[in-house]
Amino acid sequence: MEERSEARQHLLNHDETQAFQRAPSHHRKPRRRIILKNGKCNIHRPASKRQRFAFLRFTKLVDASWTFTIVVFLATLLLSWLLFAVIWWLICYTHGDFEPDHLPLVQKANKFTPCVYHIHNFGSCLLFSIETQHTVGYGIKATTDECPEAIFVNALQCIIGFIMQGIMAVIIFSKMTLPRLRSQTLLFSKNAVVCPRNNKLCWMFRMGDMRKNHIIDARIRAFYVRSERTIEGQVLDHHQVEIPVTVDGCKSGIFFNWPLVVFHKIDKKSPLYYLAPKDLTQDRFEIVVLLEGTTQSTGQMTQARTSYMPTEIFWGKKFQGLLNFNYDRREFEADFSKFDELLPISTPLCSAAYIDEYNHMQPKSLCSSRSSSLHLDFTPRHSLGEIAVGKLNHNVINVGSSSGNESDSDHERNRTWLNLQL
């Protein structure tokens, strides 16, 4: 009796806790996502004045699209060629290489040594700038020791050209091996479900990999995010609690070579312990899911994210199987066209807390009896609408006849709990 009273008191305390967190549905605003379905974080970070002008920084070019990166590369190369072409033109102009008596055709006859051989006009300076920066060296245009400033500019442009080419090569390699691109082929089901597994309510979702090079040492984590109030009265808008998730019987890493269903067992330590089907339309929380692992081809760490809102959780559903064996090809095939399809499954329409309390309140004689039909199990005959009223009354009568030592109040209490739970 003491255990029963403690369980009831715990349920009442939970209802009181939920009272200040919930408001009538017409006064409540829908919760905004922290993590979008595509995995992006829905948090804006205002950029400082320095960051607004640093649009050519390394991380910006790596994360930007290929079109933006290529346009920046072409614009940078053209500007550098034109800038050094103007410098070469000024050097040759101040030395007098563009005078009629000092042009390349009459330089040998007039015994004139220019700063750069075979420079006629600005176009020649532009070609020489491209050859110098990329060390092409066609063999016609070359600097001489006549102008010290030409030697300095030649060395400076070669150094800048090497640096620019190195940076561009690193950015291109980083974009091609970017872990974010690998995470786009990792799929999460659009919806999560709550259904029984081994006589325990479980929260589940499905994940899959579209590529053949699989994720090594994959690990899955889940976080329950909602508003909470501390003992001091402080409201934490995004309080997060990590909930344990597992795949079948895996304890550390998972063998992620085919689509898997990840589940969280709803027990007394779970924040979903008091979650009922009606709460999915009223409650405000978010479950963030993270998949981390190493890419097999590049050896880099990758992370895929998604989140589930209460309206995206279906009660009494299960995921349809995807793996089928192809006898012609002698291999298994995963049908990703059914990745998000759900099937109905018989599930009690009450929270895990009420299920445990109901099972705990049954008389010991009935709990020990294998033939007892009062124990709330997960067989198909206990789904909603499948229990006839006559059968329910018959079960209630069996409660009264099975324990003659119980009083009328105990009979009435059992009848009330049966009507409430079933």
ABEGO torsion letter per residue (X at the ends): XAAAAAAAAAAAAAAAAAAAABBBAAABBBBBBABBAAGBBBBBBBBBAAAAABAABAAAAAABBAAAAAAAAAAAAAAAAAAAAAAAAAAAAAAGAABAAABAAAAAAAGBBBABBGBABAAAAAAAAAAAAAGAGAGABBBBAABAAAAAAAAAAAAAAAAAAAAAAAAAAAAAABAAAAAAABBBBABBBBBBBGGBBBBBBBBBBABABBBBGBBBBBBBBBBBBBAAGBBBABBBBBBBBBBEABABBBBBABBBBBBBBBBAABAAAABBAAAAAABBBBBBBBBBBBBAAAGBBBBBBBBBBAAABBBGBBBBBABBBBAAAGBBBBBAAAAABBBBBBBBBBBAAAAAAAAAABBAAAAABAABAABBBABAAABBGABBAAAAAAAAAAAAAABAABBAAAAAAAAAAAAAAX
